[in-house]
Amino acid sequence: EMNNQREVKQYYILEDLLNTALKNNQNVYIILPPATNYYKDPLPTSDIIFKDFYEVVSKYPNCKVINLYDSNEFELEDFSDGDHLSSEGKEKLIPIVKKYIESSIEKDKEVCDVK
C-alpha cells in the first residue's frame, strides 16, 4: 500500500509497542501534532491520511489518540515552519495535551479531537 508516494510498512512496529503495553497494563498516548494549512493544503484530508493509523489503534483499548492535526487552537504564529511548533506553540501545546490526558484518564476516552 502507498501513502503519499511511500509504501506503508511501519504499522507492525506500532502494533508491537501497543501489544507490549497492553500486556503490561499500560496506556499509550499518541499525539497527532498540529500543522498549518500551508503544510496540509497539498495533502489529502486528515481522514484519508490517518485512516490506516486509526484502523490499527482502534484495536487497542490502551491506546489513546490526541488528534491536534486539524486543531483550531493553533495560529500561524505558533509554528516555526509548516508543521513544527515554535517555542510559543510548544508552550501552548503542553496544557492542551495535559488536559486531554487527564480527561482521558477520567473518562477513558479513546480519541480526543481538538477542533
N, C-alpha and C positions, 0 to 999 in steps of 0.2 A: 504494500500500500504506500502511496506517496502522500506527503504532507508538505505543502509549499515547496515542491520540487525535490524533497528529500524523502527517502524511504524511512518509515517509522519502525524502529526496532527496539526502542528503549523501554517499552512498557513492561517487559519482563523484569527489569531492574526495579521499577516501582512496585510491581506485584510482589516481588521478593521482599522488599522493605516492608510493605503493608502486611504480608503474611507473618513475618518475624515479629512485628509489633503486635499483631493480633494474638499470636501465641503467647506473648509476654504481657497481654492485657494492657497494652499501651495505645493511646490515641496518637494519631499523626495529623498535624495541621499543615495544609498546603496552601500557600498564598499565591494566587494568580495576581501579579502586580499590576498597577495601573499603567496605562500607556496613553500617549497623546493621539489625537486624531491624525496628526502627520504620520505617525507610525502605523496606525490602524487602517487608514483610508485605502491603501493599495492592497490590503489583505482581505480574505473572506471574512464574513461576520464571525463574531466570537462563538456562536452556537455551532458553526461549522469547524472552526479551529479547534475547539475543545471537546467536540463530540466524542472522539475515541477516548480521550482522557476521562471524561465523565462516565463512559461505559465501564472503564476499568475501576475507577474509585468507587462507583456505586455498589460494587460487590463487597465492599469492606465497611462495616458499620463503625470501625475505629478510625476511619479517615474523614476528616472534616476539611472542607474547602472554603477558603475565604476568597471570594472572587471579587477583586477590585479592578479587573481589566477594563470594564466599561463604567467605572465609578465616576459620578459627577462631583465627588468630594475634592478632586484634584484639578488645579488650573495649570495652564501652560507654564506659569512661573514656578511651579513645584517640580519642574523637570530640568535636568542639566542637558538632556537631549531627548529624542523621541520616546525612549522607553526606560530611561534611567532617572530616578528621582534625584533632585538636588538635596543639599543638606536641609533646607527648609521643608522640602517634600517628605524627607525621611522623618523629620520631627512630627509632621502631620500624620504620617502612616502609623507610627508607634501606638498612639492612643486608640486609633481605629482598630488595629489588629488586637490590641489588648481587650477592648470592649467586646469584640466578636468571639474571642476565645473564652472570655468569662461568660458570655451569653450562651455559647455552645456547651460549656460545662453545665450551666444551669438548665438549659432546655434540651440539651442533647440534639442540637440541630445538625443536619448533615451538610447543608450548604448555607452559607451566609453571603448573600449578594448585597453589595453596597452600590446603590444607584444614585 
